[in-house]
Amino acid sequence: ESHNIRINLDDRDEKLSYRMRESQIKKYPYSIIVGDREIEDNLISYRRYGTNETITATPEEFITMITDEINNKK
């Protein structure tokens, strides 16, 4: 299902901390982490640009939050 959200996938064999630092340098609004634990629990972990706090949510909750944020900017 399309939600009109642009995503950049970084699946390189680099350490997670390196990839997270790079996403902050590139100023991506959100960095989403989907590892084995998240897949098993049907969750995602994400960080918002400029913070070090990692938040866990279901994919549906995250998509709802993002689409609401996009719609409120218009």
C-alpha positions as CSV (number, residue, x, y, z in Angstrom):
1,E,0.0,0.0,0.0
2,S,1.4,3.4,-1.0
3,H,1.5,6.2,1.5
4,N,3.5,8.6,-0.6
5,I,6.5,8.5,1.7
6,R,10.0,8.5,0.4
7,I,12.4,5.9,1.9
8,N,16.2,5.4,1.5
9,L,17.3,1.9,2.4
10,D,20.8,1.5,3.9
11,D,21.6,-2.3,4.0
12,R,25.3,-2.0,3.8
13,D,27.5,-4.2,6.1
14,E,28.6,-1.2,8.1
15,K,28.1,-1.0,11.9
16,L,24.7,0.3,13.0
17,S,26.3,3.3,14.8
18,Y,28.1,4.3,11.6
19,R,24.9,4.2,9.6
20,M,23.0,6.1,12.3
21,R,25.7,8.8,12.4
22,E,25.6,9.1,8.6
23,S,21.8,9.5,8.6
24,Q,22.2,12.4,11.1
25,I,24.8,14.0,8.9
26,K,22.5,13.7,5.9
27,K,19.7,15.2,8.1
28,Y,17.1,12.5,7.4
29,P,14.0,13.3,9.4
30,Y,13.7,9.7,10.7
31,S,16.0,6.7,10.9
32,I,14.2,3.4,11.1
33,I,15.8,0.3,12.4
34,V,14.4,-3.1,11.5
35,G,16.5,-6.0,12.8
36,D,15.9,-9.6,13.7
37,R,14.3,-8.6,17.1
38,E,12.0,-6.1,15.4
39,I,10.9,-8.5,12.7
40,E,10.2,-11.2,15.4
41,D,8.1,-8.8,17.4
42,N,6.5,-7.0,14.4
43,L,7.9,-3.7,15.5
44,I,10.2,-1.0,14.2
45,S,12.6,1.2,16.2
46,Y,13.1,4.8,15.0
47,R,15.0,8.0,15.8
48,R,14.0,11.5,14.9
49,Y,16.6,13.8,13.5
50,G,18.5,15.7,16.2
51,T,17.7,13.2,19.0
52,N,19.4,10.1,20.4
53,E,16.2,8.6,21.8
54,T,15.1,5.4,20.1
55,I,11.3,4.8,20.0
56,T,9.6,1.5,19.3
57,A,6.3,1.3,17.5
58,T,4.3,-0.9,15.2
59,P,4.8,-0.2,11.5
60,E,1.1,0.9,11.4
61,E,1.6,3.4,14.3
62,F,4.6,4.8,12.6
63,I,2.9,5.3,9.3
64,T,-0.1,6.9,10.9
65,M,2.2,9.3,12.8
66,I,4.2,10.2,9.7
67,T,1.1,10.7,7.5
68,D,-0.5,12.9,10.2
69,E,2.7,14.9,10.4
70,I,2.8,15.4,6.6
71,N,-0.9,16.3,6.4
72,N,-0.6,18.9,9.2
73,K,2.2,20.6,7.4
74,K,0.0,21.3,4.4
